[in-house]
Amino acid sequence: MSARTEKILKDDTYPARKYFDFFTPRAYTIMVVVVIVVVVVAVMIAVAVVAVVVAVVAVVVVVVVVAVVVVVVV
């Protein structure tokens, strides 16, 4: 830690002092939990989007195959 930062941390009258108070172990824990939750939700959304795309492609393929079979047979 730099001398300037230590001086700021010791000086309660320093305007930015309140911002240093945020960086506590509890705040870091909450931040880590929030980041993990956001990442998990983002991955779940990505998986859902991929599943929808795969389902749409599967339906299109089935429709095309059925159409080709109908055209060839009939």
N, C-alpha and C positions, 0 to 999 in steps of 0.2 A: 504494500500500500504506500502511495506517495505521501510525502510530508504535507502537501496541500490537502489531500483527502483526509488525512488524520486531523489537520487543523479544522477542516469543515465539520468533521464528525464531532469534535470536541466543542465547537462553537454553536451553542443552541440558538443564537440570534441570527445565524447565517440563513438567508432566505431559502436556499435549496436543501436545508437540513431535513425538512419533512420528507423529501424524496428518498433520502438515504434510509429513513426508517422503514420504508416499504420492503427493502431487501433483507428480510428475516428468513430463518429456516422454514417457518410456517408458510410464508408467501411463496417460497420456492417450491414447497411440497404442493401447494394449491395449483401453482403454475404448471408443474409436471403433470398433475392429475388432469388438468384442463387440456393440456397438449395431447396426452394419451387419449382422452375421450374424443377430442376433435379428430385425431388420426384414425381411431377406430370407426367413428361415424363416417368419415370420408371414404375409408376402405369399404365399408358396408354399402354406401351409395354407389361407389364404383362397381362393386360386384353386382348390385341390382341392375345398374345400367347395362353392364355386359350381358347379364342374364336376359334382359329384355331384347337386346340386339340379337342375341343368339336365337331367342324364340321367334322373333320376326323373320330372321333369315331362314329358319327351319320351316316356318309356315310358307314363305315364298317358294322355297325349294319344293315342298310337297305339292303346292298348287301347280308349279311349272311341270313337275313330273307327271301329275295326274292329267294335265292338259295335253302333254306330249303323248301319253298312253292313249287318251281318248281320240286324239287326232290320228294316230297311227292305226289303232284298232278299228275305228269307225271310218 
